[in-house]
Amino acid sequence: MNAKPTPLQRFLERHPDLDQATLAAKIGTSQGYLSQLASRKRRPSVGMVNRVLAVLRRYEPDLTYDDLFGKAA
């Protein structure tokens, strides 16, 4: 039984030219840490959110935190 993809995982599926390894390199983190963010095993810091959004908004300019990680607490 496969878990439902998270919004960040779906984003990466929509953009096959941007895989986890490439995104991790662009935001200056490891692929393992990015995988934890994508699977919601970890919550990103504000700085990490800003780095992720800076890269991903090149693909989808109106992307928000909520689009990728859910409602901010």
N, CA, C and O atoms as a Maestro MAE file, in Angstrom:
{
 s_m_m2io_version
 :::
 2.0.0
}

f_m_ct {
 s_m_title
 :::
 protein
 m_atom[292] {
  # First column is atom index #
  i_m_mmod_type
  r_m_x_coord
  r_m_y_coord
  r_m_z_coord
  i_m_residue_number
  s_m_chain_name
  s_m_pdb_residue_name
  s_m_pdb_atom_name
  i_m_atomic_number
  :::
  1 25 0.836 -1.175 0.000 1 A "MET " " N  " 7
  2 3 0.000 0.000 0.000 1 A "MET " " CA " 6
  3 2 0.886 1.246 0.000 1 A "MET " " C  " 6
  4 15 1.688 1.434 0.915 1 A "MET " " O  " 8
  5 25 0.749 2.089 -1.009 2 A "ASN " " N  " 7
  6 3 1.554 3.289 -1.127 2 A "ASN " " CA " 6
  7 2 0.851 4.454 -0.452 2 A "ASN " " C  " 6
  8 15 -0.370 4.593 -0.521 2 A "ASN " " O  " 8
  9 25 1.649 5.286 0.199 3 A "ALA " " N  " 7
  10 3 1.104 6.483 0.819 3 A "ALA " " CA " 6
  11 2 0.771 7.502 -0.267 3 A "ALA " " C  " 6
  12 15 1.397 7.520 -1.327 3 A "ALA " " O  " 8
  13 25 -0.200 8.334 0.003 4 A "LYS " " N  " 7
  14 3 -0.578 9.398 -0.924 4 A "LYS " " CA " 6
  15 2 0.588 10.387 -1.036 4 A "LYS " " C  " 6
  16 15 1.155 10.783 -0.017 4 A "LYS " " O  " 8
  17 25 0.952 10.789 -2.252 5 A "PRO " " N  " 7
  18 3 2.061 11.743 -2.403 5 A "PRO " " CA " 6
  19 2 1.750 13.074 -1.722 5 A "PRO " " C  " 6
  20 15 0.609 13.535 -1.721 5 A "PRO " " O  " 8
  21 25 2.770 13.672 -1.153 6 A "THR " " N  " 7
  22 3 2.629 14.984 -0.529 6 A "THR " " CA " 6
  23 2 2.670 16.056 -1.621 6 A "THR " " C  " 6
  24 15 3.058 15.769 -2.754 6 A "THR " " O  " 8
  25 25 2.276 17.278 -1.292 7 A "PRO " " N  " 7
  26 3 2.316 18.338 -2.305 7 A "PRO " " CA " 6
  27 2 3.709 18.550 -2.914 7 A "PRO " " C  " 6
  28 15 3.819 18.767 -4.121 7 A "PRO " " O  " 8
  29 25 4.768 18.492 -2.106 8 A "LEU " " N  " 7
  30 3 6.110 18.663 -2.648 8 A "LEU " " CA " 6
  31 2 6.469 17.506 -3.580 8 A "LEU " " C  " 6
  32 15 7.101 17.723 -4.614 8 A "LEU " " O  " 8
  33 25 6.081 16.297 -3.232 9 A "GLN " " N  " 7
  34 3 6.322 15.154 -4.109 9 A "GLN " " CA " 6
  35 2 5.557 15.307 -5.426 9 A "GLN " " C  " 6
  36 15 6.088 14.997 -6.492 9 A "GLN " " O  " 8
  37 25 4.320 15.781 -5.352 10 A "ARG " " N  " 7
  38 3 3.531 16.001 -6.570 10 A "ARG " " CA " 6
  39 2 4.151 17.090 -7.440 10 A "ARG " " C  " 6
  40 15 4.151 16.991 -8.667 10 A "ARG " " O  " 8
  41 25 4.680 18.134 -6.793 11 A "PHE " " N  " 7
  42 3 5.354 19.188 -7.550 11 A "PHE " " CA " 6
  43 2 6.505 18.593 -8.353 11 A "PHE " " C  " 6
  44 15 6.642 18.870 -9.544 11 A "PHE " " O  " 8
  45 25 7.323 17.784 -7.707 12 A "LEU " " N  " 7
  46 3 8.465 17.181 -8.393 12 A "LEU " " CA " 6
  47 2 8.015 16.244 -9.510 12 A "LEU " " C  " 6
  48 15 8.690 16.139 -10.535 12 A "LEU " " O  " 8
  49 25 6.900 15.570 -9.329 13 A "GLU " " N  " 7
  50 3 6.356 14.713 -10.391 13 A "GLU " " CA " 6
  51 2 5.906 15.540 -11.600 13 A "GLU " " C  " 6
  52 15 6.040 15.101 -12.742 13 A "GLU " " O  " 8
  53 25 5.370 16.739 -11.341 14 A "ARG " " N  " 7
  54 3 4.918 17.606 -12.437 14 A "ARG " " CA " 6
  55 2 6.087 18.199 -13.219 14 A "ARG " " C  " 6
  56 15 5.920 18.636 -14.357 14 A "ARG " " O  " 8
  57 25 7.263 18.213 -12.610 15 A "HIS " " N  " 7
  58 3 8.445 18.828 -13.221 15 A "HIS " " CA " 6
  59 2 9.574 17.800 -13.287 15 A "HIS " " C  " 6
  60 15 10.487 17.828 -12.462 15 A "HIS " " O  " 8
  61 25 9.517 16.896 -14.261 16 A "PRO " " N  " 7
  62 3 10.488 15.801 -14.318 16 A "PRO " " CA " 6
  63 2 11.930 16.256 -14.521 16 A "PRO " " C  " 6
  64 15 12.859 15.485 -14.281 16 A "PRO " " O  " 8
  65 25 12.128 17.495 -14.959 17 A "ASP " " N  " 7
  66 3 13.492 18.005 -15.091 17 A "ASP " " CA " 6
  67 2 14.079 18.456 -13.758 17 A "ASP " " C  " 6
  68 15 15.244 18.851 -13.695 17 A "ASP " " O  " 8
  69 25 13.279 18.401 -12.688 18 A "LEU " " N  " 7
  70 3 13.731 18.801 -11.359 18 A "LEU " " CA " 6
  71 2 13.489 17.644 -10.398 18 A "LEU " " C  " 6
  72 15 12.382 17.484 -9.884 18 A "LEU " " O  " 8
  73 25 14.519 16.839 -10.153 19 A "ASP " " N  " 7
  74 3 14.373 15.727 -9.219 19 A "ASP " " CA " 6
  75 2 14.890 16.143 -7.843 19 A "ASP " " C  " 6
  76 15 15.407 17.248 -7.679 19 A "ASP " " O  " 8
  77 25 14.750 15.265 -6.864 20 A "GLN " " N  " 7
  78 3 15.169 15.596 -5.495 20 A "GLN " " CA " 6
  79 2 16.643 15.934 -5.411 20 A "GLN " " C  " 6
  80 15 17.022 16.864 -4.700 20 A "GLN " " O  " 8
  81 25 17.478 15.202 -6.118 21 A "ALA " " N  " 7
  82 3 18.924 15.457 -6.052 21 A "ALA " " CA " 6
  83 2 19.262 16.847 -6.597 21 A "ALA " " C  " 6
  84 15 20.077 17.567 -6.020 21 A "ALA " " O  " 8
  85 25 18.629 17.213 -7.708 22 A "THR " " N  " 7
  86 3 18.876 18.528 -8.307 22 A "THR " " CA " 6
  87 2 18.371 19.637 -7.406 22 A "THR " " C  " 6
  88 15 19.071 20.626 -7.184 22 A "THR " " O  " 8
  89 25 17.157 19.482 -6.881 23 A "LEU " " N  " 7
  90 3 16.607 20.494 -5.981 23 A "LEU " " CA " 6
  91 2 17.464 20.619 -4.732 23 A "LEU " " C  " 6
  92 15 17.748 21.733 -4.291 23 A "LEU " " O  " 8
  93 25 17.876 19.512 -4.161 24 A "ALA " " N  " 7
  94 3 18.724 19.553 -2.961 24 A "ALA " " CA " 6
  95 2 20.004 20.336 -3.235 24 A "ALA " " C  " 6
  96 15 20.413 21.157 -2.414 24 A "ALA " " O  " 8
  97 25 20.634 20.093 -4.367 25 A "ALA " " N  " 7
  98 3 21.867 20.814 -4.711 25 A "ALA " " CA " 6
  99 2 21.591 22.304 -4.870 25 A "ALA " " C  " 6
  100 15 22.393 23.129 -4.432 25 A "ALA " " O  " 8
  101 25 20.469 22.660 -5.489 26 A "LYS " " N  " 7
  102 3 20.151 24.069 -5.722 26 A "LYS " " CA " 6
  103 2 19.856 24.820 -4.431 26 A "LYS " " C  " 6
  104 15 20.106 26.022 -4.342 26 A "LYS " " O  " 8
  105 25 19.328 24.122 -3.429 27 A "ILE " " N  " 7
  106 3 19.004 24.807 -2.169 27 A "ILE " " CA " 6
  107 2 20.070 24.600 -1.106 27 A "ILE " " C  " 6
  108 15 19.944 25.103 0.011 27 A "ILE " " O  " 8
  109 25 21.116 23.862 -1.447 28 A "GLY " " N  " 7
  110 3 22.247 23.710 -0.534 28 A "GLY " " CA " 6
  111 2 21.990 22.773 0.629 28 A "GLY " " C  " 6
  112 15 22.394 23.058 1.756 28 A "GLY " " O  " 8
  113 25 21.326 21.665 0.371 29 A "THR " " N  " 7
  114 3 21.085 20.681 1.423 29 A "THR " " CA " 6
  115 2 21.289 19.288 0.847 29 A "THR " " C  " 6
  116 15 21.549 19.129 -0.345 29 A "THR " " O  " 8
  117 25 21.170 18.292 1.700 30 A "SER " " N  " 7
  118 3 21.334 16.913 1.221 30 A "SER " " CA " 6
  119 2 20.026 16.382 0.646 30 A "SER " " C  " 6
  120 15 18.941 16.859 0.977 30 A "SER " " O  " 8
  121 25 20.155 15.402 -0.208 31 A "GLN " " N  " 7
  122 3 18.971 14.765 -0.767 31 A "GLN " " CA " 6
  123 2 18.178 14.060 0.343 31 A "GLN " " C  " 6
  124 15 16.949 14.014 0.294 31 A "GLN " " O  " 8
  125 25 18.873 13.520 1.331 32 A "GLY " " N  " 7
  126 3 18.200 12.850 2.446 32 A "GLY " " CA " 6
  127 2 17.312 13.799 3.238 32 A "GLY " " C  " 6
  128 15 16.179 13.461 3.583 32 A "GLY " " O  " 8
  129 25 17.839 15.001 3.526 33 A "TYR " " N  " 7
  130 3 17.052 15.986 4.264 33 A "TYR " " CA " 6
  131 2 15.849 16.428 3.426 33 A "TYR " " C  " 6
  132 15 14.741 16.557 3.948 33 A "TYR " " O  " 8
  133 25 16.064 16.658 2.138 34 A "LEU " " N  " 7
  134 3 14.962 17.049 1.276 34 A "LEU " " CA " 6
  135 2 13.901 15.955 1.216 34 A "LEU " " C  " 6
  136 15 12.706 16.248 1.193 34 A "LEU " " O  " 8
  137 25 14.329 14.712 1.191 35 A "SER " " N  " 7
  138 3 13.391 13.591 1.206 35 A "SER " " CA " 6
  139 2 12.544 13.612 2.475 35 A "SER " " C  " 6
  140 15 11.347 13.332 2.431 35 A "SER " " O  " 8
  141 25 13.165 13.943 3.599 36 A "GLN " " N  " 7
  142 3 12.419 14.037 4.859 36 A "GLN " " CA " 6
  143 2 11.396 15.167 4.808 36 A "GLN " " C  " 6
  144 15 10.287 15.030 5.326 36 A "GLN " " O  " 8
  145 25 11.770 16.285 4.182 37 A "LEU " " N  " 7
  146 3 10.814 17.385 4.027 37 A "LEU " " CA " 6
  147 2 9.670 16.968 3.112 37 A "LEU " " C  " 6
  148 15 8.501 17.218 3.405 37 A "LEU " " O  " 8
  149 25 10.022 16.328 1.999 38 A "ALA " " N  " 7
  150 3 9.011 15.937 1.016 38 A "ALA " " CA " 6
  151 2 8.021 14.930 1.586 38 A "ALA " " C  " 6
  152 15 6.844 14.935 1.224 38 A "ALA " " O  " 8
  153 25 8.497 14.071 2.472 39 A "SER " " N  " 7
  154 3 7.615 13.055 3.055 39 A "SER " " CA " 6
  155 2 6.982 13.514 4.370 39 A "SER " " C  " 6
  156 15 6.280 12.750 5.032 39 A "SER " " O  " 8
  157 25 7.238 14.757 4.734 40 A "ARG " " N  " 7
  158 3 6.691 15.375 5.954 40 A "ARG " " CA " 6
  159 2 7.199 14.728 7.240 40 A "ARG " " C  " 6
  160 15 6.520 14.769 8.266 40 A "ARG " " O  " 8
  161 25 8.372 14.141 7.187 41 A "LYS " " N  " 7
  162 3 8.977 13.597 8.401 41 A "LYS " " CA " 6
  163 2 9.675 14.692 9.198 41 A "LYS " " C  " 6
  164 15 9.947 14.526 10.387 41 A "LYS " " O  " 8
  165 25 9.962 15.810 8.538 42 A "ARG " " N  " 7
  166 3 10.569 16.972 9.196 42 A "ARG " " CA " 6
  167 2 9.872 18.225 8.701 42 A "ARG " " C  " 6
  168 15 9.349 18.266 7.588 42 A "ARG " " O  " 8
  169 25 9.875 19.242 9.544 43 A "ARG " " N  " 7
  170 3 9.336 20.550 9.168 43 A "ARG " " CA " 6
  171 2 10.511 21.454 8.819 43 A "ARG " " C  " 6
  172 15 11.515 21.462 9.531 43 A "ARG " " O  " 8
  173 25 10.401 22.210 7.740 44 A "PRO " " N  " 7
  174 3 11.513 23.075 7.340 44 A "PRO " " CA " 6
  175 2 11.601 24.338 8.192 44 A "PRO " " C  " 6
  176 15 10.599 24.833 8.708 44 A "PRO " " O  " 8
  177 25 12.813 24.841 8.324 45 A "SER " " N  " 7
  178 3 13.006 26.140 8.973 45 A "SER " " CA " 6
  179 2 12.532 27.234 8.014 45 A "SER " " C  " 6
  180 15 12.296 26.977 6.834 45 A "SER " " O  " 8
  181 25 12.399 28.436 8.528 46 A "VAL " " N  " 7
  182 3 11.989 29.560 7.689 46 A "VAL " " CA " 6
  183 2 13.004 29.768 6.565 46 A "VAL " " C  " 6
  184 15 12.624 30.004 5.418 46 A "VAL " " O  " 8
  185 25 14.282 29.681 6.891 47 A "GLY " " N  " 7
  186 3 15.316 29.845 5.876 47 A "GLY " " CA " 6
  187 2 15.231 28.787 4.789 47 A "GLY " " C  " 6
  188 15 15.407 29.093 3.610 47 A "GLY " " O  " 8
  189 25 14.964 27.548 5.174 48 A "MET " " N  " 7
  190 3 14.845 26.472 4.196 48 A "MET " " CA " 6
  191 2 13.618 26.681 3.318 48 A "MET " " C  " 6
  192 15 13.678 26.470 2.107 48 A "MET " " O  " 8
  193 25 12.518 27.091 3.913 49 A "VAL " " N  " 7
  194 3 11.307 27.376 3.134 49 A "VAL " " CA " 6
  195 2 11.617 28.435 2.077 49 A "VAL " " C  " 6
  196 15 11.230 28.293 0.917 49 A "VAL " " O  " 8
  197 25 12.310 29.487 2.478 50 A "ASN " " N  " 7
  198 3 12.636 30.557 1.539 50 A "ASN " " CA " 6
  199 2 13.514 30.053 0.401 50 A "ASN " " C  " 6
  200 15 13.319 30.446 -0.749 50 A "ASN " " O  " 8
  201 25 14.477 29.190 0.705 51 A "ARG " " N  " 7
  202 3 15.357 28.648 -0.338 51 A "ARG " " CA " 6
  203 2 14.576 27.731 -1.281 51 A "ARG " " C  " 6
  204 15 14.750 27.797 -2.498 51 A "ARG " " O  " 8
  205 25 13.721 26.880 -0.722 52 A "VAL " " N  " 7
  206 3 12.914 25.974 -1.550 52 A "VAL " " CA " 6
  207 2 11.996 26.785 -2.459 52 A "VAL " " C  " 6
  208 15 11.939 26.543 -3.665 52 A "VAL " " O  " 8
  209 25 11.287 27.736 -1.889 53 A "LEU " " N  " 7
  210 3 10.357 28.534 -2.690 53 A "LEU " " CA " 6
  211 2 11.081 29.355 -3.750 53 A "LEU " " C  " 6
  212 15 10.559 29.525 -4.852 53 A "LEU " " O  " 8
  213 25 12.276 29.870 -3.443 54 A "ALA " " N  " 7
  214 3 13.028 30.656 -4.428 54 A "ALA " " CA " 6
  215 2 13.312 29.829 -5.677 54 A "ALA " " C  " 6
  216 15 13.244 30.349 -6.791 54 A "ALA " " O  " 8
  217 25 13.626 28.560 -5.505 55 A "VAL " " N  " 7
  218 3 13.894 27.691 -6.653 55 A "VAL " " CA " 6
  219 2 12.594 27.268 -7.332 55 A "VAL " " C  " 6
  220 15 12.476 27.354 -8.554 55 A "VAL " " O  " 8
  221 25 11.633 26.819 -6.555 56 A "LEU " " N  " 7
  222 3 10.413 26.266 -7.157 56 A "LEU " " CA " 6
  223 2 9.540 27.322 -7.824 56 A "LEU " " C  " 6
  224 15 8.782 27.010 -8.742 56 A "LEU " " O  " 8
  225 25 9.643 28.568 -7.370 57 A "ARG " " N  " 7
  226 3 8.850 29.631 -8.005 57 A "ARG " " CA " 6
  227 2 9.355 29.966 -9.404 57 A "ARG " " C  " 6
  228 15 8.676 30.675 -10.146 57 A "ARG " " O  " 8
  229 25 10.526 29.473 -9.776 58 A "ARG " " N  " 7
  230 3 10.976 29.625 -11.165 58 A "ARG " " CA " 6
  231 2 10.098 28.782 -12.091 58 A "ARG " " C  " 6
  232 15 9.968 29.079 -13.278 58 A "ARG " " O  " 8
  233 25 9.505 27.742 -11.541 59 A "TYR " " N  " 7
  234 3 8.628 26.842 -12.298 59 A "TYR " " CA " 6
  235 2 7.165 27.246 -12.159 59 A "TYR " " C  " 6
  236 15 6.403 27.202 -13.125 59 A "TYR " " O  " 8
  237 25 6.783 27.640 -10.951 60 A "GLU " " N  " 7
  238 3 5.394 28.036 -10.670 60 A "GLU " " CA " 6
  239 2 5.440 29.296 -9.802 60 A "GLU " " C  " 6
  240 15 5.508 29.201 -8.577 60 A "GLU " " O  " 8
  241 25 5.404 30.479 -10.432 61 A "PRO " " N  " 7
  242 3 5.626 31.740 -9.715 61 A "PRO " " CA " 6
  243 2 4.683 32.027 -8.543 61 A "PRO " " C  " 6
  244 15 5.067 32.753 -7.626 61 A "PRO " " O  " 8
  245 25 3.487 31.491 -8.543 62 A "ASP " " N  " 7
  246 3 2.518 31.787 -7.476 62 A "ASP " " CA " 6
  247 2 2.544 30.777 -6.334 62 A "ASP " " C  " 6
  248 15 1.667 30.802 -5.470 62 A "ASP " " O  " 8
  249 25 3.520 29.906 -6.316 63 A "LEU " " N  " 7
  250 3 3.615 28.855 -5.301 63 A "LEU " " CA " 6
  251 2 3.762 29.458 -3.901 63 A "LEU " " C  " 6
  252 15 4.471 30.448 -3.716 63 A "LEU " " O  " 8
  253 25 3.089 28.857 -2.921 64 A "THR " " N  " 7
  254 3 3.152 29.330 -1.534 64 A "THR " " CA " 6
  255 2 3.621 28.217 -0.603 64 A "THR " " C  " 6
  256 15 3.696 27.049 -0.985 64 A "THR " " O  " 8
  257 25 3.930 28.611 0.620 65 A "TYR " " N  " 7
  258 3 4.277 27.641 1.661 65 A "TYR " " CA " 6
  259 2 3.151 26.621 1.799 65 A "TYR " " C  " 6
  260 15 3.396 25.415 1.825 65 A "TYR " " O  " 8
  261 25 1.936 27.104 1.884 66 A "ASP " " N  " 7
  262 3 0.784 26.200 2.072 66 A "ASP " " CA " 6
  263 2 0.652 25.200 0.932 66 A "ASP " " C  " 6
  264 15 0.247 24.059 1.152 66 A "ASP " " O  " 8
  265 25 0.992 25.621 -0.289 67 A "ASP " " N  " 7
  266 3 0.921 24.721 -1.431 67 A "ASP " " CA " 6
  267 2 1.841 23.512 -1.247 67 A "ASP " " C  " 6
  268 15 1.515 22.410 -1.688 67 A "ASP " " O  " 8
  269 25 2.983 23.717 -0.600 68 A "LEU " " N  " 7
  270 3 3.974 22.654 -0.465 68 A "LEU " " CA " 6
  271 2 3.949 21.921 0.866 68 A "LEU " " C  " 6
  272 15 4.172 20.712 0.917 68 A "LEU " " O  " 8
  273 25 3.677 22.650 1.946 69 A "PHE " " N  " 7
  274 3 3.844 22.080 3.281 69 A "PHE " " CA " 6
  275 2 2.589 22.099 4.122 69 A "PHE " " C  " 6
  276 15 2.606 21.615 5.254 69 A "PHE " " O  " 8
  277 25 1.499 22.642 3.607 70 A "GLY " " N  " 7
  278 3 0.265 22.726 4.387 70 A "GLY " " CA " 6
  279 2 0.174 24.034 5.141 70 A "GLY " " C  " 6
  280 15 1.080 24.866 5.085 70 A "GLY " " O  " 8
  281 25 -0.909 24.203 5.834 71 A "LYS " " N  " 7
  282 3 -1.138 25.456 6.562 71 A "LYS " " CA " 6
  283 2 -0.059 25.677 7.610 71 A "LYS " " C  " 6
  284 15 0.315 24.764 8.346 71 A "LYS " " O  " 8
  285 25 0.434 26.911 7.662 72 A "ALA " " N  " 7
  286 3 1.434 27.287 8.662 72 A "ALA " " CA " 6
  287 2 0.786 27.261 10.045 72 A "ALA " " C  " 6
  288 15 -0.357 27.683 10.219 72 A "ALA " " O  " 8
  289 25 1.530 26.763 11.010 73 A "ALA " " N  " 7
  290 3 0.992 26.663 12.379 73 A "ALA " " CA " 6
  291 2 1.076 27.979 13.105 73 A "ALA " " C  " 6
  292 15 0.670 28.073 14.263 73 A "ALA " " O  " 8
  :::
 }
 m_bond[291] {
  # First column is bond index #
  i_m_from
  i_m_to
  i_m_order
  :::
  1 1 2 1
  2 2 3 1
  3 3 4 2
  4 3 5 1
  5 5 6 1
  6 6 7 1
  7 7 8 2
  8 7 9 1
  9 9 10 1
  10 10 11 1
  11 11 12 2
  12 11 13 1
  13 13 14 1
  14 14 15 1
  15 15 16 2
  16 15 17 1
  17 17 18 1
  18 18 19 1
  19 19 20 2
  20 19 21 1
  21 21 22 1
  22 22 23 1
  23 23 24 2
  24 23 25 1
  25 25 26 1
  26 26 27 1
  27 27 28 2
  28 27 29 1
  29 29 30 1
  30 30 31 1
  31 31 32 2
  32 31 33 1
  33 33 34 1
  34 34 35 1
  35 35 36 2
  36 35 37 1
  37 37 38 1
  38 38 39 1
  39 39 40 2
  40 39 41 1
  41 41 42 1
  42 42 43 1
  43 43 44 2
  44 43 45 1
  45 45 46 1
  46 46 47 1
  47 47 48 2
  48 47 49 1
  49 49 50 1
  50 50 51 1
  51 51 52 2
  52 51 53 1
  53 53 54 1
  54 54 55 1
  55 55 56 2
  56 55 57 1
  57 57 58 1
  58 58 59 1
  59 59 60 2
  60 59 61 1
  61 61 62 1
  62 62 63 1
  63 63 64 2
  64 63 65 1
  65 65 66 1
  66 66 67 1
  67 67 68 2
  68 67 69 1
  69 69 70 1
  70 70 71 1
  71 71 72 2
  72 71 73 1
  73 73 74 1
  74 74 75 1
  75 75 76 2
  76 75 77 1
  77 77 78 1
  78 78 79 1
  79 79 80 2
  80 79 81 1
  81 81 82 1
  82 82 83 1
  83 83 84 2
  84 83 85 1
  85 85 86 1
  86 86 87 1
  87 87 88 2
  88 87 89 1
  89 89 90 1
  90 90 91 1
  91 91 92 2
  92 91 93 1
  93 93 94 1
  94 94 95 1
  95 95 96 2
  96 95 97 1
  97 97 98 1
  98 98 99 1
  99 99 100 2
  100 99 101 1
  101 101 102 1
  102 102 103 1
  103 103 104 2
  104 103 105 1
  105 105 106 1
  106 106 107 1
  107 107 108 2
  108 107 109 1
  109 109 110 1
  110 110 111 1
  111 111 112 2
  112 111 113 1
  113 113 114 1
  114 114 115 1
  115 115 116 2
  116 115 117 1
  117 117 118 1
  118 118 119 1
  119 119 120 2
  120 119 121 1
  121 121 122 1
  122 122 123 1
  123 123 124 2
  124 123 125 1
  125 125 126 1
  126 126 127 1
  127 127 128 2
  128 127 129 1
  129 129 130 1
  130 130 131 1
  131 131 132 2
  132 131 133 1
  133 133 134 1
  134 134 135 1
  135 135 136 2
  136 135 137 1
  137 137 138 1
  138 138 139 1
  139 139 140 2
  140 139 141 1
  141 141 142 1
  142 142 143 1
  143 143 144 2
  144 143 145 1
  145 145 146 1
  146 146 147 1
  147 147 148 2
  148 147 149 1
  149 149 150 1
  150 150 151 1
  151 151 152 2
  152 151 153 1
  153 153 154 1
  154 154 155 1
  155 155 156 2
  156 155 157 1
  157 157 158 1
  158 158 159 1
  159 159 160 2
  160 159 161 1
  161 161 162 1
  162 162 163 1
  163 163 164 2
  164 163 165 1
  165 165 166 1
  166 166 167 1
  167 167 168 2
  168 167 169 1
  169 169 170 1
  170 170 171 1
  171 171 172 2
  172 171 173 1
  173 173 174 1
  174 174 175 1
  175 175 176 2
  176 175 177 1
  177 177 178 1
  178 178 179 1
  179 179 180 2
  180 179 181 1
  181 181 182 1
  182 182 183 1
  183 183 184 2
  184 183 185 1
  185 185 186 1
  186 186 187 1
  187 187 188 2
  188 187 189 1
  189 189 190 1
  190 190 191 1
  191 191 192 2
  192 191 193 1
  193 193 194 1
  194 194 195 1
  195 195 196 2
  196 195 197 1
  197 197 198 1
  198 198 199 1
  199 199 200 2
  200 199 201 1
  201 201 202 1
  202 202 203 1
  203 203 204 2
  204 203 205 1
  205 205 206 1
  206 206 207 1
  207 207 208 2
  208 207 209 1
  209 209 210 1
  210 210 211 1
  211 211 212 2
  212 211 213 1
  213 213 214 1
  214 214 215 1
  215 215 216 2
  216 215 217 1
  217 217 218 1
  218 218 219 1
  219 219 220 2
  220 219 221 1
  221 221 222 1
  222 222 223 1
  223 223 224 2
  224 223 225 1
  225 225 226 1
  226 226 227 1
  227 227 228 2
  228 227 229 1
  229 229 230 1
  230 230 231 1
  231 231 232 2
  232 231 233 1
  233 233 234 1
  234 234 235 1
  235 235 236 2
  236 235 237 1
  237 237 238 1
  238 238 239 1
  239 239 240 2
  240 239 241 1
  241 241 242 1
  242 242 243 1
  243 243 244 2
  244 243 245 1
  245 245 246 1
  246 246 247 1
  247 247 248 2
  248 247 249 1
  249 249 250 1
  250 250 251 1
  251 251 252 2
  252 251 253 1
  253 253 254 1
  254 254 255 1
  255 255 256 2
  256 255 257 1
  257 257 258 1
  258 258 259 1
  259 259 260 2
  260 259 261 1
  261 261 262 1
  262 262 263 1
  263 263 264 2
  264 263 265 1
  265 265 266 1
  266 266 267 1
  267 267 268 2
  268 267 269 1
  269 269 270 1
  270 270 271 1
  271 271 272 2
  272 271 273 1
  273 273 274 1
  274 274 275 1
  275 275 276 2
  276 275 277 1
  277 277 278 1
  278 278 279 1
  279 279 280 2
  280 279 281 1
  281 281 282 1
  282 282 283 1
  283 283 284 2
  284 283 285 1
  285 285 286 1
  286 286 287 1
  287 287 288 2
  288 287 289 1
  289 289 290 1
  290 290 291 1
  291 291 292 2
  :::
 }
}
